[in-house]
Amino acid sequence: MRPYLAVSAAIFREGRILIVRRARPPAHGLYTLPGGGVELGETLEEAVMREVREETALEVRPVALAGYRQAIARDAKGTVERHFVILPFAARWISGEVSLNEELAEAHWLLPDDLAGLTTTEGLAQIVASAVERLHAAG
């Protein structure tokens, strides 16, 4: 067994970020960023655009990496069940309106400060803050 490589997107549109709630494991019920696994032969940027399109029907442009996260799930005995290495990108909305697939329960365009009251995946607020910095630096 090896870790899975995944990507996610902190998508910004008119100063708001797209936050989604997962409808199934992993991270079932938590608010997070859209994303998923990188496929063989796919660049990270291609994976971000594909995953966002599949999950939300949006077209986005990845701008820069906004950090990384690791998610290691263990069973009751402590045995590793899943291990994800997640590379979140700062991204800009290009076109489309949100249309969720079966992996997501809901989606909201929120101001970054509105994340404080939500139950999110670990480190989400830091990733969003980093994404804001990357987008400002990119102009």
Backbone as JSON Lines, residues from 0, in Angstrom:
{"i":0,"aa":"M","n":[0.84,-1.18,0.0],"ca":[0.0,0.0,0.0],"c":[0.88,1.24,0.0]}
{"i":1,"aa":"R","n":[0.48,2.23,-0.76],"ca":[1.21,3.49,-0.84],"c":[0.26,4.66,-0.64]}
{"i":2,"aa":"P","n":[0.82,5.82,-0.32],"ca":[-0.03,7.01,-0.23],"c":[-0.64,7.35,-1.59]}
{"i":3,"aa":"Y","n":[-1.84,7.94,-1.56],"ca":[-2.5,8.43,-2.75],"c":[-2.16,9.9,-2.93]}
{"i":4,"aa":"L","n":[-1.84,10.3,-4.16],"ca":[-1.59,11.71,-4.46],"c":[-2.91,12.34,-4.89]}
{"i":5,"aa":"A","n":[-3.26,13.44,-4.25],"ca":[-4.5,14.13,-4.57],"c":[-4.24,15.63,-4.69]}
{"i":6,"aa":"V","n":[-5.17,16.31,-5.34],"ca":[-5.11,17.77,-5.47],"c":[-6.45,18.34,-5.04]}
{"i":7,"aa":"S","n":[-6.44,19.62,-4.69],"ca":[-7.68,20.33,-4.4],"c":[-7.51,21.76,-4.9]}
{"i":8,"aa":"A","n":[-8.62,22.5,-4.91],"ca":[-8.59,23.86,-5.45],"c":[-9.29,24.84,-4.53]}
{"i":9,"aa":"A","n":[-8.56,25.87,-4.13],"ca":[-9.13,27.01,-3.43],"c":[-9.53,27.98,-4.54]}
{"i":10,"aa":"I","n":[-10.8,27.89,-4.98],"ca":[-11.29,28.63,-6.13],"c":[-11.88,29.96,-5.68]}
{"i":11,"aa":"F","n":[-11.36,31.04,-6.25],"ca":[-11.85,32.37,-5.9],"c":[-12.63,32.99,-7.05]}
{"i":12,"aa":"R","n":[-13.74,33.62,-6.68],"ca":[-14.6,34.32,-7.64],"c":[-15.13,35.57,-6.94]}
{"i":13,"aa":"E","n":[-14.75,36.74,-7.43],"ca":[-15.2,38.01,-6.87],"c":[-14.98,38.09,-5.37]}
{"i":14,"aa":"G","n":[-13.8,37.66,-4.92],"ca":[-13.43,37.76,-3.51],"c":[-13.96,36.66,-2.61]}
{"i":15,"aa":"R","n":[-14.74,35.74,-3.17],"ca":[-15.3,34.64,-2.38],"c":[-14.66,33.33,-2.82]}
{"i":16,"aa":"I","n":[-14.62,32.39,-1.88],"ca":[-14.04,31.08,-2.13],"c":[-15.14,30.02,-2.13]}
{"i":17,"aa":"L","n":[-14.98,29.03,-3.0],"ca":[-15.94,27.93,-3.06],"c":[-15.59,26.89,-1.99]}
{"i":18,"aa":"I","n":[-16.53,26.67,-1.07],"ca":[-16.37,25.66,-0.04],"c":[-17.45,24.61,-0.26]}
{"i":19,"aa":"V","n":[-17.06,23.34,-0.2],"ca":[-18.0,22.24,-0.43],"c":[-18.05,21.34,0.81]}
{"i":20,"aa":"R","n":[-19.16,20.62,0.96],"ca":[-19.28,19.64,2.04],"c":[-19.31,18.26,1.41]}
{"i":21,"aa":"R","n":[-18.44,17.38,1.88],"ca":[-18.32,16.03,1.33],"c":[-19.55,15.21,1.68]}
{"i":22,"aa":"A","n":[-20.04,14.44,0.71],"ca":[-21.23,13.61,0.9],"c":[-20.88,12.18,1.29]}
{"i":23,"aa":"R","n":[-19.59,11.82,1.21],"ca":[-19.17,10.45,1.55],"c":[-17.69,10.45,1.92]}
{"i":24,"aa":"P","n":[-17.21,9.34,2.47],"ca":[-15.8,9.28,2.86],"c":[-14.89,9.43,1.64]}
{"i":25,"aa":"P","n":[-13.67,9.88,1.8],"ca":[-13.11,10.41,3.05],"c":[-13.64,11.82,3.35]}
{"i":26,"aa":"A","n":[-13.52,12.22,4.57],"ca":[-13.95,13.56,5.04],"c":[-15.46,13.76,4.95]}
{"i":27,"aa":"H","n":[-16.23,12.68,5.08],"ca":[-17.69,12.75,5.01],"c":[-18.24,13.8,5.98]}
{"i":28,"aa":"G","n":[-19.07,14.71,5.47],"ca":[-19.73,15.7,6.29],"c":[-18.91,16.95,6.58]}
{"i":29,"aa":"L","n":[-17.63,16.95,6.24],"ca":[-16.78,18.1,6.53],"c":[-16.79,19.08,5.36]}
{"i":30,"aa":"Y","n":[-16.6,20.34,5.69],"ca":[-16.44,21.37,4.67],"c":[-14.97,21.38,4.24]}
{"i":31,"aa":"T","n":[-14.76,21.52,2.94],"ca":[-13.42,21.44,2.4],"c":[-13.38,22.08,1.02]}
{"i":32,"aa":"L","n":[-12.32,21.81,0.27],"ca":[-12.17,22.28,-1.1],"c":[-12.47,21.14,-2.05]}
{"i":33,"aa":"P","n":[-12.99,21.43,-3.24],"ca":[-13.19,20.35,-4.21],"c":[-11.85,19.81,-4.68]}
{"i":34,"aa":"G","n":[-11.82,18.52,-4.98],"ca":[-10.58,17.91,-5.47],"c":[-10.66,16.41,-5.43]}
{"i":35,"aa":"G","n":[-9.55,15.77,-5.77],"ca":[-9.5,14.32,-5.78],"c":[-8.17,13.83,-6.29]}
{"i":36,"aa":"G","n":[-8.15,12.56,-6.66],"ca":[-6.92,11.88,-7.02],"c":[-6.33,12.3,-8.36]}
{"i":37,"aa":"V","n":[-5.0,12.24,-8.41],"ca":[-4.26,12.5,-9.65],"c":[-4.17,11.18,-10.4]}
{"i":38,"aa":"E","n":[-4.49,11.21,-11.69],"ca":[-4.43,10.01,-12.51],"c":[-3.07,9.87,-13.18]}
{"i":39,"aa":"L","n":[-2.68,8.65,-13.48],"ca":[-1.4,8.37,-14.13],"c":[-1.28,9.16,-15.42]}
{"i":40,"aa":"G","n":[-0.15,9.85,-15.6],"ca":[0.1,10.61,-16.81],"c":[-0.49,12.0,-16.82]}
{"i":41,"aa":"E","n":[-1.16,12.39,-15.76],"ca":[-1.83,13.68,-15.67],"c":[-0.95,14.64,-14.87]}
{"i":42,"aa":"T","n":[-0.82,15.88,-15.35],"ca":[-0.09,16.87,-14.55],"c":[-0.97,17.28,-13.37]}
{"i":43,"aa":"L","n":[-0.36,17.89,-12.36],"ca":[-1.13,18.35,-11.21],"c":[-2.19,19.37,-11.63]}
{"i":44,"aa":"E","n":[-1.81,20.28,-12.53],"ca":[-2.75,21.3,-12.99],"c":[-3.93,20.66,-13.76]}
{"i":45,"aa":"E","n":[-3.62,19.68,-14.6],"ca":[-4.68,18.97,-15.32],"c":[-5.62,18.26,-14.34]}
{"i":46,"aa":"A","n":[-5.04,17.67,-13.31],"ca":[-5.85,16.97,-12.3],"c":[-6.78,17.94,-11.57]}
{"i":47,"aa":"V","n":[-6.27,19.12,-11.22],"ca":[-7.1,20.12,-10.54],"c":[-8.27,20.51,-11.43]}
{"i":48,"aa":"M","n":[-7.99,20.83,-12.68],"ca":[-9.06,21.26,-13.59],"c":[-10.08,20.14,-13.8]}
{"i":49,"aa":"R","n":[-9.62,18.91,-13.98],"ca":[-10.53,17.78,-14.19],"c":[-11.39,17.52,-12.96]}
{"i":50,"aa":"E","n":[-10.75,17.43,-11.79],"ca":[-11.5,17.14,-10.56],"c":[-12.54,18.22,-10.28]}
{"i":51,"aa":"V","n":[-12.19,19.48,-10.44],"ca":[-13.15,20.56,-10.21],"c":[-14.3,20.45,-11.2]}
{"i":52,"aa":"R","n":[-13.98,20.18,-12.46],"ca":[-15.03,20.04,-13.48],"c":[-15.95,18.87,-13.14]}
{"i":53,"aa":"E","n":[-15.37,17.73,-12.74],"ca":[-16.18,16.55,-12.41],"c":[-17.07,16.78,-11.19]}
{"i":54,"aa":"E","n":[-16.54,17.45,-10.17],"ca":[-17.28,17.62,-8.93],"c":[-18.24,18.79,-8.93]}
{"i":55,"aa":"T","n":[-17.92,19.85,-9.68],"ca":[-18.72,21.08,-9.59],"c":[-19.2,21.63,-10.92]}
{"i":56,"aa":"A","n":[-18.68,21.15,-12.04],"ca":[-18.98,21.64,-13.4],"c":[-18.35,23.0,-13.68]}
{"i":57,"aa":"L","n":[-17.46,23.47,-12.83],"ca":[-16.8,24.76,-13.04],"c":[-15.52,24.6,-13.85]}
{"i":58,"aa":"E","n":[-15.18,25.64,-14.6],"ca":[-13.88,25.72,-15.27],"c":[-13.03,26.68,-14.44]}
{"i":59,"aa":"V","n":[-11.82,26.23,-14.09],"ca":[-10.93,27.04,-13.27],"c":[-9.54,27.08,-13.88]}
{"i":60,"aa":"R","n":[-8.76,28.06,-13.4],"ca":[-7.36,28.15,-13.8],"c":[-6.5,28.08,-12.54]}
{"i":61,"aa":"P","n":[-5.76,26.96,-12.38],"ca":[-4.85,26.88,-11.24],"c":[-3.74,27.92,-11.39]}
{"i":62,"aa":"V","n":[-3.41,28.61,-10.29],"ca":[-2.41,29.67,-10.33],"c":[-1.11,29.25,-9.65]}
{"i":63,"aa":"A","n":[-1.21,28.67,-8.46],"ca":[-0.01,28.3,-7.7],"c":[-0.36,27.33,-6.59]}
{"i":64,"aa":"L","n":[0.61,26.53,-6.19],"ca":[0.42,25.67,-5.02],"c":[0.22,26.54,-3.79]}
{"i":65,"aa":"A","n":[-0.65,26.08,-2.9],"ca":[-0.95,26.84,-1.69],"c":[-0.57,26.06,-0.44]}
{"i":66,"aa":"G","n":[0.35,25.1,-0.58],"ca":[0.8,24.31,0.56],"c":[0.6,22.83,0.29]}
{"i":67,"aa":"Y","n":[0.48,22.07,1.37],"ca":[0.2,20.64,1.26],"c":[-0.45,20.18,2.55]}
{"i":68,"aa":"R","n":[-1.11,19.04,2.46],"ca":[-1.72,18.42,3.62],"c":[-1.54,16.91,3.5]}
{"i":69,"aa":"Q","n":[-1.53,16.24,4.63],"ca":[-1.51,14.78,4.65],"c":[-2.7,14.32,5.49]}
{"i":70,"aa":"A","n":[-3.39,13.32,5.0],"ca":[-4.52,12.76,5.74],"c":[-4.27,11.26,5.85]}
{"i":71,"aa":"I","n":[-4.1,10.8,7.09],"ca":[-3.85,9.38,7.34],"c":[-4.99,8.85,8.21]}
{"i":72,"aa":"A","n":[-5.75,7.92,7.65],"ca":[-6.89,7.33,8.37],"c":[-6.47,5.96,8.91]}
{"i":73,"aa":"R","n":[-6.75,5.72,10.17],"ca":[-6.41,4.45,10.81],"c":[-7.67,3.79,11.36]}
{"i":74,"aa":"D","n":[-7.64,2.46,11.41],"ca":[-8.76,1.74,12.01],"c":[-8.59,1.7,13.52]}
{"i":75,"aa":"A","n":[-9.48,1.01,14.21],"ca":[-9.48,0.97,15.68],"c":[-8.19,0.37,16.23]}
{"i":76,"aa":"K","n":[-7.52,-0.49,15.48],"ca":[-6.27,-1.11,15.92],"c":[-5.05,-0.26,15.58]}
{"i":77,"aa":"G","n":[-5.27,0.86,14.88],"ca":[-4.16,1.72,14.51],"c":[-3.54,1.41,13.16]}
{"i":78,"aa":"T","n":[-4.1,0.45,12.46],"ca":[-3.59,0.1,11.14],"c":[-4.02,1.17,10.13]}
{"i":79,"aa":"V","n":[-3.09,1.58,9.28],"ca":[-3.4,2.6,8.28],"c":[-4.36,2.03,7.25]}
{"i":80,"aa":"E","n":[-5.49,2.72,7.07],"ca":[-6.48,2.33,6.07],"c":[-6.29,3.11,4.78]}
{"i":81,"aa":"R","n":[-6.01,4.4,4.91],"ca":[-5.79,5.28,3.77],"c":[-4.78,6.34,4.15]}
{"i":82,"aa":"H","n":[-4.0,6.75,3.16],"ca":[-3.02,7.81,3.36],"c":[-3.04,8.68,2.11]}
{"i":83,"aa":"F","n":[-3.43,9.94,2.27],"ca":[-3.49,10.88,1.16],"c":[-2.46,11.97,1.35]}
{"i":84,"aa":"V","n":[-1.76,12.32,0.3],"ca":[-0.93,13.52,0.24],"c":[-1.68,14.46,-0.7]}
{"i":85,"aa":"I","n":[-2.11,15.6,-0.17],"ca":[-2.99,16.51,-0.9],"c":[-2.24,17.81,-1.2]}
{"i":86,"aa":"L","n":[-2.24,18.18,-2.48],"ca":[-1.61,19.42,-2.92],"c":[-2.71,20.41,-3.33]}
{"i":87,"aa":"P","n":[-3.02,21.37,-2.45],"ca":[-4.05,22.37,-2.78],"c":[-3.48,23.5,-3.63]}
{"i":88,"aa":"F","n":[-4.24,23.89,-4.62],"ca":[-3.87,24.99,-5.5],"c":[-4.76,26.2,-5.26]}
{"i":89,"aa":"A","n":[-4.17,27.39,-5.36],"ca":[-4.95,28.62,-5.47],"c":[-5.42,28.65,-6.92]}
{"i":90,"aa":"A","n":[-6.71,28.91,-7.13],"ca":[-7.26,28.89,-8.49],"c":[-8.26,30.01,-8.68]}
{"i":91,"aa":"R","n":[-8.41,30.41,-9.93],"ca":[-9.4,31.43,-10.29],"c":[-10.54,30.79,-11.05]}
{"i":92,"aa":"W","n":[-11.77,31.19,-10.71],"ca":[-12.95,30.76,-11.44],"c":[-12.88,31.36,-12.84]}
{"i":93,"aa":"I","n":[-13.16,30.54,-13.86],"ca":[-13.17,31.01,-15.24],"c":[-14.61,31.09,-15.75]}
{"i":94,"aa":"S","n":[-15.37,29.99,-15.58],"ca":[-16.74,29.99,-16.07],"c":[-17.54,28.87,-15.42]}
{"i":95,"aa":"G","n":[-18.86,28.96,-15.61],"ca":[-19.77,27.93,-15.11],"c":[-20.41,28.3,-13.8]}
{"i":96,"aa":"E","n":[-21.47,27.54,-13.5],"ca":[-22.15,27.66,-12.21],"c":[-22.08,26.3,-11.54]}
{"i":97,"aa":"V","n":[-22.08,26.29,-10.23],"ca":[-21.9,25.05,-9.48],"c":[-23.04,24.07,-9.74]}
{"i":98,"aa":"S","n":[-22.66,22.85,-10.12],"ca":[-23.58,21.73,-10.26],"c":[-22.85,20.54,-9.64]}
{"i":99,"aa":"L","n":[-23.3,20.11,-8.47],"ca":[-22.56,19.12,-7.68],"c":[-22.76,17.7,-8.2]}
{"i":100,"aa":"N","n":[-21.69,16.89,-8.11],"ca":[-21.83,15.46,-8.38],"c":[-22.16,14.75,-7.08]}
{"i":101,"aa":"E","n":[-22.22,13.41,-7.11],"ca":[-22.65,12.62,-5.95],"c":[-21.65,12.65,-4.78]}
{"i":102,"aa":"E","n":[-20.43,13.13,-5.02],"ca":[-19.43,13.17,-3.95],"c":[-19.64,14.34,-2.99]}
{"i":103,"aa":"L","n":[-20.41,15.35,-3.43],"ca":[-20.58,16.56,-2.64],"c":[-22.04,16.77,-2.25]}
{"i":104,"aa":"A","n":[-22.24,17.22,-0.99],"ca":[-23.59,17.43,-0.48],"c":[-24.06,18.87,-0.66]}
{"i":105,"aa":"E","n":[-23.14,19.83,-0.61],"ca":[-23.51,21.23,-0.76],"c":[-22.28,22.05,-1.11]}
{"i":106,"aa":"A","n":[-22.53,23.26,-1.59],"ca":[-21.44,24.18,-1.94],"c":[-21.88,25.6,-1.67]}
{"i":107,"aa":"H","n":[-20.92,26.43,-1.25],"ca":[-21.2,27.83,-0.94],"c":[-20.02,28.7,-1.35]}
{"i":108,"aa":"W","n":[-20.31,29.86,-1.91],"ca":[-19.28,30.87,-2.16],"c":[-19.23,31.74,-0.91]}
{"i":109,"aa":"L","n":[-18.14,31.67,-0.17],"ca":[-18.03,32.36,1.11],"c":[-16.85,33.33,1.12]}
{"i":110,"aa":"L","n":[-16.95,34.33,1.97],"ca":[-15.78,35.16,2.25],"c":[-14.82,34.3,3.08]}
{"i":111,"aa":"P","n":[-13.52,34.43,2.88],"ca":[-12.58,33.61,3.65],"c":[-12.8,33.65,5.17]}
{"i":112,"aa":"D","n":[-13.2,34.8,5.7],"ca":[-13.43,34.91,7.15],"c":[-14.63,34.1,7.62]}
{"i":113,"aa":"D","n":[-15.53,33.72,6.7],"ca":[-16.72,32.95,7.07],"c":[-16.43,31.49,7.39]}
{"i":114,"aa":"L","n":[-15.21,31.04,7.15],"ca":[-14.85,29.64,7.42],"c":[-14.81,29.34,8.91]}
{"i":115,"aa":"A","n":[-14.63,30.36,9.72],"ca":[-14.43,30.17,11.16],"c":[-15.54,29.37,11.83]}
{"i":116,"aa":"G","n":[-16.78,29.5,11.38],"ca":[-17.88,28.8,12.04],"c":[-18.17,27.41,11.49]}
{"i":117,"aa":"L","n":[-17.39,26.94,10.53],"ca":[-17.66,25.65,9.9],"c":[-16.78,24.53,10.43]}
{"i":118,"aa":"T","n":[-17.27,23.3,10.37],"ca":[-16.47,22.12,10.7],"c":[-15.77,21.7,9.42]}
{"i":119,"aa":"T","n":[-14.46,21.95,9.36],"ca":[-13.7,21.77,8.13],"c":[-12.64,20.67,8.26]}
{"i":120,"aa":"T","n":[-12.08,20.32,7.12],"ca":[-10.92,19.44,7.13],"c":[-9.77,20.18,7.81]}
{"i":121,"aa":"E","n":[-8.86,19.43,8.38],"ca":[-7.76,20.01,9.14],"c":[-6.92,20.95,8.28]}
{"i":122,"aa":"G","n":[-6.67,22.14,8.82],"ca":[-5.79,23.09,8.16],"c":[-6.42,23.88,7.02]}
{"i":123,"aa":"L","n":[-7.73,23.79,6.85],"ca":[-8.36,24.47,5.72],"c":[-8.16,25.98,5.78]}
{"i":124,"aa":"A","n":[-8.32,26.59,6.92],"ca":[-8.18,28.05,7.04],"c":[-6.78,28.5,6.63]}
{"i":125,"aa":"Q","n":[-5.75,27.72,7.0],"ca":[-4.38,28.07,6.63],"c":[-4.16,27.95,5.13]}
{"i":126,"aa":"I","n":[-4.74,26.91,4.52],"ca":[-4.61,26.74,3.08],"c":[-5.29,27.89,2.35]}
{"i":127,"aa":"V","n":[-6.47,28.28,2.8],"ca":[-7.19,29.39,2.18],"c":[-6.39,30.68,2.31]}
{"i":128,"aa":"A","n":[-5.82,30.94,3.48],"ca":[-4.99,32.15,3.68],"c":[-3.79,32.12,2.75]}
{"i":129,"aa":"S","n":[-3.16,30.98,2.61],"ca":[-2.02,30.85,1.7],"c":[-2.46,31.06,0.25]}
{"i":130,"aa":"A","n":[-3.62,30.54,-0.12],"ca":[-4.13,30.72,-1.48],"c":[-4.38,32.2,-1.77]}
{"i":131,"aa":"V","n":[-4.94,32.92,-0.81],"ca":[-5.17,34.36,-0.99],"c":[-3.84,35.06,-1.26]}
{"i":132,"aa":"E","n":[-2.81,34.72,-0.49],"ca":[-1.47,35.33,-0.69],"c":[-0.94,35.02,-2.08]}
{"i":133,"aa":"R","n":[-1.07,33.76,-2.52],"ca":[-0.55,33.35,-3.85],"c":[-1.27,34.09,-4.97]}
{"i":134,"aa":"L","n":[-2.58,34.25,-4.84],"ca":[-3.34,34.96,-5.88],"c":[-2.98,36.44,-5.94]}
{"i":135,"aa":"H","n":[-2.78,37.08,-4.77],"ca":[-2.38,38.48,-4.76],"c":[-0.98,38.65,-5.37]}
{"i":136,"aa":"A","n":[-0.08,37.7,-5.06],"ca":[1.28,37.76,-5.61],"c":[1.28,37.59,-7.13]}
{"i":137,"aa":"A","n":[0.34,36.79,-7.63],"ca":[0.27,36.53,-9.06],"c":[-0.37,37.67,-9.84]}
{"i":138,"aa":"G","n":[-1.09,38.53,-9.09],"ca":[-1.72,39.69,-9.73],"c":[-3.04,39.48,-10.35]}
